[in-house]
Amino acid sequence: MKILLAYSSKTKNTKKVAEAIYDEIKNLADVKLIDIKKQRKPLEEEFDLYILGAWTDKTNANKNMQKFIDDQNIHNKDVAIFLTCGVPREHYHAEDSINNYIQFMEERNNNILKTFVCQGKIDPKVIIVFKILTWRDPNFIHKLTPDLMDMVKESKKHPDERDFRDAQECFKTLIEKISNP
């Protein structure tokens, strides 16, 4: 089985999760790991499974990953997707984000075999933007409340070893299931 494990990472959260997944599955299949920033030309080969990891931006996979998917014509494929998100995976924002990523992939007629969400560190620049937007509009949806600041503090601990193990187990189980139907 040939697998493309591609990721888009801004603050290295998604890269770390992708590398953990790669370490777990590299002996189970022929896996090509790529950082999409470094993939300038079309892929010349087809894969049996596309595992695509992105960081969350505006409750979806970031624009670079979306562009990569369209530029590489990842349509009508078997895919597994994962996101890193600044909130815990149980948070409604994480759920909305993975659901929007699923919808994006389904609009391209992809068969989604597995999804995974992992908390990651929040980019400090996001907090600066939130401060400015709160200052401009007191009704801004992402006010820097004590609850939000607690979430930011907690996000600094992620991804952690448990997150990596959960990601590894998720994709290892998928590949074993596909390999041994």
C-alpha positions in Angstrom: 0.0 0.0 0.0 1.3 3.4 -1.0 0.4 6.3 1.4 1.0 10.0 1.0 1.2 11.7 4.5 1.2 15.4 3.7 0.9 18.2 6.2 0.7 22.0 6.4 2.3 23.5 9.6 2.6 27.1 10.7 3.8 26.7 14.3 5.2 23.1 14.0 2.2 21.6 15.8 0.9 19.8 12.7 4.5 18.8 11.7 5.1 17.1 15.0 1.9 15.2 14.8 2.6 14.2 11.2 6.1 13.0 12.1 4.7 11.0 15.0 2.2 9.3 12.7 4.9 8.6 10.2 7.1 7.0 12.8 4.3 4.7 13.7 3.2 3.7 10.2 6.4 3.7 8.1 6.9 0.0 8.7 3.3 -0.9 7.8 3.3 0.6 4.3 5.2 2.6 1.7 4.8 6.0 3.2 5.9 9.3 1.6 6.0 12.2 4.2 5.9 15.7 2.8 5.6 19.2 4.0 3.4 20.8 1.4 5.4 24.1 1.5 8.2 22.2 -0.2 6.0 20.5 -2.8 6.0 23.0 -5.7 5.2 20.7 -8.6 2.5 18.1 -9.1 3.0 14.8 -7.5 4.0 12.3 -10.2 2.6 9.2 -8.5 -0.8 8.0 -7.3 -1.4 6.7 -3.7 -3.8 4.2 -2.2 -4.4 6.5 0.8 -3.9 10.2 1.4 -3.4 11.3 5.0 -3.7 15.0 5.1 -2.9 17.1 8.1 -3.6 20.8 8.5 -3.7 23.5 11.1 -7.1 25.1 11.8 -7.9 28.5 10.3 -11.4 30.0 10.5 -12.9 26.6 11.4 -11.4 24.6 8.5 -8.2 23.3 7.1 -5.9 26.3 6.4 -5.9 27.7 2.9 -2.5 26.3 2.0 -3.8 22.8 2.5 -7.0 23.5 0.6 -4.9 24.8 -2.3 -2.6 21.8 -2.2 -5.6 19.4 -2.3 -6.9 21.2 -5.4 -3.6 21.7 -7.1 -2.7 18.0 -6.6 -6.1 17.0 -7.7 -6.8 15.0 -4.6 -10.3 14.2 -5.7 -12.1 10.8 -5.7 -9.5 9.4 -3.4 -9.4 7.4 -0.1 -8.4 9.9 2.5 -7.8 10.3 6.2 -7.6 13.8 7.6 -6.3 15.4 10.8 -6.3 18.9 12.3 -4.4 20.6 15.0 -6.5 23.2 16.7 -5.9 25.6 19.6 -8.8 24.2 21.6 -9.3 20.7 23.2 -10.6 18.2 20.7 -13.9 18.0 22.6 -14.5 21.8 22.1 -17.3 22.8 19.7 -14.7 24.8 17.7 -12.6 21.7 17.1 -15.8 19.8 16.1 -16.9 22.6 13.7 -13.4 22.7 12.2 -13.1 18.9 11.4 -16.7 18.9 10.1 -15.9 21.8 7.7 -12.7 19.9 6.6 -14.8 16.8 6.0 -17.3 18.8 3.9 -14.4 20.4 1.9 -13.1 16.9 1.2 -16.5 15.4 0.4 -17.1 18.3 -2.1 -14.2 16.8 -4.0 -15.8 13.3 -3.9 -13.2 11.9 -1.5 -13.9 8.9 0.6 -13.0 9.9 4.2 -11.9 6.8 6.1 -10.7 8.5 9.3 -10.5 11.8 11.1 -8.4 13.0 14.0 -8.2 16.3 15.9 -5.4 17.3 18.2 -4.9 20.3 20.4 -1.9 22.4 19.5 -0.3 25.6 20.8 -2.2 28.8 19.8 -0.1 31.1 17.7 0.7 34.1 19.9 -0.1 36.4 16.9 -3.7 35.2 17.1 -4.0 36.6 20.6 -2.7 39.9 19.5 -5.3 40.0 16.7 -8.0 39.1 19.2 -6.9 42.0 21.5 -7.0 44.5 18.6 -10.4 43.2 17.4 -11.8 43.3 20.9 -10.6 46.9 21.3 -12.2 47.8 18.0 -15.5 46.0 18.7 -16.5 45.3 22.3 -18.9 42.6 20.9 -16.1 40.7 19.1 -16.9 37.0 19.4 -13.4 36.0 20.7 -13.0 38.4 23.6 -10.0 37.6 25.8 -12.1 36.3 28.7 -10.5 34.4 31.6 -11.8 31.1 30.1 -10.2 31.9 26.7 -6.9 32.8 28.4 -7.0 29.5 30.4 -7.5 27.7 27.1 -4.5 29.6 25.7 -2.4 28.6 28.7 -3.4 24.9 28.4 -2.7 24.9 24.6 0.9 25.6 25.3 1.3 22.1 26.6 0.1 20.6 23.3 0.7 18.5 21.3 1.9 16.3 24.1 2.9 12.6 24.3 -0.7 11.5 24.8 -1.7 13.5 21.6 1.1 11.8 19.7 0.1 8.3 20.9 -3.5 8.9 20.1 -2.7 10.1 16.6 -0.3 7.1 16.1 -3.0 4.6 17.3 -5.7 6.2 15.2 -3.8 5.9 11.9 -2.0 2.6 12.7 -5.4 1.0 13.3 -6.7 2.4 10.1 -3.8 1.0 8.0 -4.1 -2.4 9.7 -7.8 -2.5 9.0 -7.2 -1.6 5.3 -4.3 -4.0 4.9 -6.2 -6.9 6.6 -9.9 -6.5 5.6 
